[in-house]
């Protein structure tokens, strides 16, 4: 009788354990990913071996990987930034040269209409915007639009008449620093007819 009781107690214990574990485990018959994700974990939310492996693979980047990416970005920045900065200043120099050429064209038109380049007594480049009393054939509306001509750094274009070395006029910009002379980007930019 005692042997029979032990066997029946063991059978009841196994049955109750399976009932308890089945109460907390969802049925995994659904096709929805959220249910199948739940099915991959145990009754109390503890990860099974397959879900632990999946979490380990999707856990993110290692410190070494992040550091390698930062170093690569730093090297790229060191190579690209100086080139971009240099091109910006080169573009301003090129734009100023185009502006000087446009002003020289306006000066040539003024000379064609009035027989001479604007003198300093007539206001220099201001004679291209406002009609001097001595300019009898001045073009209505002026020779340049938008006010006194400026370079890419918003400094006034310089005009001297007569120019040096036998030129009828000198037309130039003081460059990036806005001061006479200089080197590199700060060098004066002259119009060469």
TORKOL-4160 file (C-alpha; in steps of 0.2 Angstrom, whole numbers, padded with zeros to 4 digits, m for minus):
193
<pt num="1" X="0000" Y="0000" Z="0000"/>
<pt num="2" X="0014" Y="0012" Z="0004"/>
<pt num="3" X="0022" Y="0008" Z="m0013"/>
<pt num="4" X="0006" Y="0012" Z="m0022"/>
<pt num="5" X="0004" Y="0029" Z="m0012"/>
<pt num="6" X="0022" Y="0034" Z="m0017"/>
<pt num="7" X="0019" Y="0031" Z="m0035"/>
<pt num="8" X="0002" Y="0040" Z="m0035"/>
<pt num="9" X="0010" Y="0055" Z="m0025"/>
<pt num="10" X="0024" Y="0056" Z="m0039"/>
<pt num="11" X="0011" Y="0055" Z="m0053"/>
<pt num="12" X="0001" Y="0069" Z="m0045"/>
<pt num="13" X="0016" Y="0080" Z="m0042"/>
<pt num="14" X="0021" Y="0078" Z="m0060"/>
<pt num="15" X="0004" Y="0082" Z="m0066"/>
<pt num="16" X="0002" Y="0097" Z="m0055"/>
<pt num="17" X="0019" Y="0104" Z="m0061"/>
<pt num="18" X="0014" Y="0102" Z="m0079"/>
<pt num="19" X="m0003" Y="0111" Z="m0075"/>
<pt num="20" X="0006" Y="0125" Z="m0066"/>
<pt num="21" X="0019" Y="0128" Z="m0080"/>
<pt num="22" X="0005" Y="0127" Z="m0093"/>
<pt num="23" X="m0005" Y="0140" Z="m0084"/>
<pt num="24" X="0009" Y="0153" Z="m0087"/>
<pt num="25" X="0015" Y="0148" Z="m0104"/>
<pt num="26" X="0005" Y="0155" Z="m0119"/>
<pt num="27" X="m0001" Y="0144" Z="m0133"/>
<pt num="28" X="0010" Y="0147" Z="m0148"/>
<pt num="29" X="m0003" Y="0144" Z="m0162"/>
<pt num="30" X="m0004" Y="0162" Z="m0168"/>
<pt num="31" X="0004" Y="0168" Z="m0183"/>
<pt num="32" X="0007" Y="0186" Z="m0176"/>
<pt num="33" X="0025" Y="0190" Z="m0172"/>
<pt num="34" X="0021" Y="0198" Z="m0155"/>
<pt num="35" X="0014" Y="0181" Z="m0149"/>
<pt num="36" X="0028" Y="0171" Z="m0156"/>
<pt num="37" X="0040" Y="0183" Z="m0147"/>
<pt num="38" X="0031" Y="0180" Z="m0131"/>
<pt num="39" X="0031" Y="0161" Z="m0135"/>
<pt num="40" X="0050" Y="0161" Z="m0136"/>
<pt num="41" X="0051" Y="0166" Z="m0117"/>
<pt num="42" X="0047" Y="0156" Z="m0102"/>
<pt num="43" X="0032" Y="0157" Z="m0090"/>
<pt num="44" X="0040" Y="0171" Z="m0079"/>
<pt num="45" X="0048" Y="0182" Z="m0094"/>
<pt num="46" X="0065" Y="0174" Z="m0092"/>
<pt num="47" X="0074" Y="0172" Z="m0109"/>
<pt num="48" X="0076" Y="0155" Z="m0116"/>
<pt num="49" X="0092" Y="0150" Z="m0125"/>
<pt num="50" X="0087" Y="0155" Z="m0142"/>
<pt num="51" X="0080" Y="0172" Z="m0137"/>
<pt num="52" X="0096" Y="0175" Z="m0127"/>
<pt num="53" X="0106" Y="0172" Z="m0142"/>
<pt num="54" X="0095" Y="0184" Z="m0152"/>
<pt num="55" X="0097" Y="0198" Z="m0139"/>
<pt num="56" X="0116" Y="0196" Z="m0139"/>
<pt num="57" X="0117" Y="0197" Z="m0158"/>
<pt num="58" X="0105" Y="0213" Z="m0158"/>
<pt num="59" X="0113" Y="0222" Z="m0143"/>
<pt num="60" X="0122" Y="0236" Z="m0152"/>
<pt num="61" X="0139" Y="0241" Z="m0156"/>
<pt num="62" X="0155" Y="0237" Z="m0146"/>
<pt num="63" X="0166" Y="0251" Z="m0139"/>
<pt num="64" X="0179" Y="0246" Z="m0152"/>
<pt num="65" X="0167" Y="0248" Z="m0166"/>
<pt num="66" X="0161" Y="0265" Z="m0160"/>
<pt num="67" X="0179" Y="0271" Z="m0158"/>
<pt num="68" X="0184" Y="0265" Z="m0175"/>
<pt num="69" X="0169" Y="0275" Z="m0183"/>
<pt num="70" X="0174" Y="0291" Z="m0173"/>
<pt num="71" X="0192" Y="0289" Z="m0179"/>
<pt num="72" X="0187" Y="0287" Z="m0197"/>
<pt num="73" X="0175" Y="0302" Z="m0196"/>
<pt num="74" X="0189" Y="0312" Z="m0188"/>
<pt num="75" X="0201" Y="0308" Z="m0203"/>
<pt num="76" X="0188" Y="0312" Z="m0216"/>
<pt num="77" X="0184" Y="0329" Z="m0207"/>
<pt num="78" X="0203" Y="0333" Z="m0207"/>
<pt num="79" X="0204" Y="0330" Z="m0225"/>
<pt num="80" X="0188" Y="0338" Z="m0231"/>
<pt num="81" X="0186" Y="0354" Z="m0221"/>
<pt num="82" X="0202" Y="0362" Z="m0226"/>
<pt num="83" X="0198" Y="0359" Z="m0245"/>
<pt num="84" X="0180" Y="0366" Z="m0242"/>
<pt num="85" X="0186" Y="0381" Z="m0233"/>
<pt num="86" X="0199" Y="0385" Z="m0246"/>
<pt num="87" X="0186" Y="0384" Z="m0260"/>
<pt num="88" X="0175" Y="0396" Z="m0251"/>
<pt num="89" X="0189" Y="0409" Z="m0251"/>
<pt num="90" X="0193" Y="0405" Z="m0269"/>
<pt num="91" X="0175" Y="0407" Z="m0274"/>
<pt num="92" X="0175" Y="0425" Z="m0266"/>
<pt num="93" X="0191" Y="0429" Z="m0275"/>
<pt num="94" X="0183" Y="0423" Z="m0292"/>
<pt num="95" X="0167" Y="0433" Z="m0288"/>
<pt num="96" X="0177" Y="0449" Z="m0285"/>
<pt num="97" X="0186" Y="0447" Z="m0301"/>
<pt num="98" X="0170" Y="0445" Z="m0310"/>
<pt num="99" X="0163" Y="0461" Z="m0301"/>
<pt num="100" X="0179" Y="0470" Z="m0306"/>
<pt num="101" X="0177" Y="0465" Z="m0324"/>
<pt num="102" X="0158" Y="0471" Z="m0324"/>
<pt num="103" X="0163" Y="0488" Z="m0316"/>
<pt num="104" X="0177" Y="0490" Z="m0330"/>
<pt num="105" X="0163" Y="0486" Z="m0343"/>
<pt num="106" X="0153" Y="0500" Z="m0335"/>
<pt num="107" X="0168" Y="0512" Z="m0335"/>
<pt num="108" X="0171" Y="0508" Z="m0354"/>
<pt num="109" X="0152" Y="0512" Z="m0357"/>
<pt num="110" X="0153" Y="0528" Z="m0348"/>
<pt num="111" X="0169" Y="0533" Z="m0358"/>
<pt num="112" X="0159" Y="0529" Z="m0374"/>
<pt num="113" X="0145" Y="0540" Z="m0369"/>
<pt num="114" X="0155" Y="0554" Z="m0362"/>
<pt num="115" X="0172" Y="0554" Z="m0370"/>
<pt num="116" X="0182" Y="0550" Z="m0354"/>
<pt num="117" X="0183" Y="0539" Z="m0339"/>
<pt num="118" X="0175" Y="0547" Z="m0323"/>
<pt num="119" X="0187" Y="0558" Z="m0315"/>
<pt num="120" X="0189" Y="0559" Z="m0296"/>
<pt num="121" X="0182" Y="0577" Z="m0297"/>
<pt num="122" X="0166" Y="0568" Z="m0304"/>
<pt num="123" X="0165" Y="0556" Z="m0290"/>
<pt num="124" X="0175" Y="0542" Z="m0296"/>
<pt num="125" X="0164" Y="0526" Z="m0297"/>
<pt num="126" X="0149" Y="0536" Z="m0290"/>
<pt num="127" X="0148" Y="0544" Z="m0307"/>
<pt num="128" X="0142" Y="0527" Z="m0313"/>
<pt num="129" X="0127" Y="0528" Z="m0301"/>
<pt num="130" X="0123" Y="0547" Z="m0300"/>
<pt num="131" X="0125" Y="0558" Z="m0315"/>
<pt num="132" X="0139" Y="0571" Z="m0313"/>
<pt num="133" X="0136" Y="0589" Z="m0319"/>
<pt num="134" X="0149" Y="0587" Z="m0333"/>
<pt num="135" X="0142" Y="0571" Z="m0340"/>
<pt num="136" X="0131" Y="0577" Z="m0354"/>
<pt num="137" X="0127" Y="0560" Z="m0362"/>
<pt num="138" X="0125" Y="0550" Z="m0346"/>
<pt num="139" X="0114" Y="0534" Z="m0347"/>
<pt num="140" X="0097" Y="0536" Z="m0339"/>
<pt num="141" X="0097" Y="0524" Z="m0324"/>
<pt num="142" X="0116" Y="0524" Z="m0322"/>
<pt num="143" X="0129" Y="0511" Z="m0327"/>
<pt num="144" X="0128" Y="0500" Z="m0312"/>
<pt num="145" X="0113" Y="0494" Z="m0302"/>
<pt num="146" X="0112" Y="0491" Z="m0283"/>
<pt num="147" X="0123" Y="0505" Z="m0277"/>
<pt num="148" X="0141" Y="0508" Z="m0275"/>
<pt num="149" X="0151" Y="0492" Z="m0282"/>
<pt num="150" X="0157" Y="0481" Z="m0268"/>
<pt num="151" X="0168" Y="0466" Z="m0267"/>
<pt num="152" X="0164" Y="0449" Z="m0260"/>
<pt num="153" X="0168" Y="0454" Z="m0243"/>
<pt num="154" X="0156" Y="0469" Z="m0244"/>
<pt num="155" X="0171" Y="0482" Z="m0246"/>
<pt num="156" X="0170" Y="0496" Z="m0258"/>
<pt num="157" X="0179" Y="0493" Z="m0275"/>
<pt num="158" X="0194" Y="0505" Z="m0277"/>
<pt num="159" X="0196" Y="0516" Z="m0292"/>
<pt num="160" X="0210" Y="0528" Z="m0296"/>
<pt num="161" X="0211" Y="0538" Z="m0312"/>
<pt num="162" X="0223" Y="0540" Z="m0320"/>
<pt num="163" X="0231" Y="0523" Z="m0316"/>
<pt num="164" X="0249" Y="0517" Z="m0314"/>
<pt num="165" X="0260" Y="0512" Z="m0327"/>
<pt num="166" X="0251" Y="0521" Z="m0341"/>
<pt num="167" X="0234" Y="0512" Z="m0338"/>
<pt num="168" X="0219" Y="0524" Z="m0340"/>
<pt num="169" X="0213" Y="0518" Z="m0322"/>
<pt num="170" X="0216" Y="0506" Z="m0308"/>
<pt num="171" X="0202" Y="0496" Z="m0302"/>
<pt num="172" X="0205" Y="0484" Z="m0287"/>
<pt num="173" X="0199" Y="0476" Z="m0271"/>
<pt num="174" X="0208" Y="0476" Z="m0255"/>
<pt num="175" X="0205" Y="0457" Z="m0253"/>
<pt num="176" X="0198" Y="0448" Z="m0238"/>
<pt num="177" X="0206" Y="0459" Z="m0225"/>
<pt num="178" X="0199" Y="0475" Z="m0232"/>
<pt num="179" X="0217" Y="0483" Z="m0231"/>
<pt num="180" X="0229" Y="0488" Z="m0244"/>
<pt num="181" X="0242" Y="0475" Z="m0248"/>
<pt num="182" X="0242" Y="0458" Z="m0240"/>
<pt num="183" X="0246" Y="0440" Z="m0245"/>
<pt num="184" X="0236" Y="0425" Z="m0250"/>
<pt num="185" X="0217" Y="0428" Z="m0247"/>
<pt num="186" X="0221" Y="0445" Z="m0240"/>
<pt num="187" X="0231" Y="0451" Z="m0256"/>
<pt num="188" X="0224" Y="0465" Z="m0266"/>
<pt num="189" X="0214" Y="0459" Z="m0282"/>
<pt num="190" X="0217" Y="0470" Z="m0297"/>
<pt num="191" X="0207" Y="0471" Z="m0313"/>
<pt num="192" X="0219" Y="0468" Z="m0328"/>
<pt num="193" X="0212" Y="0475" Z="m0344"/>
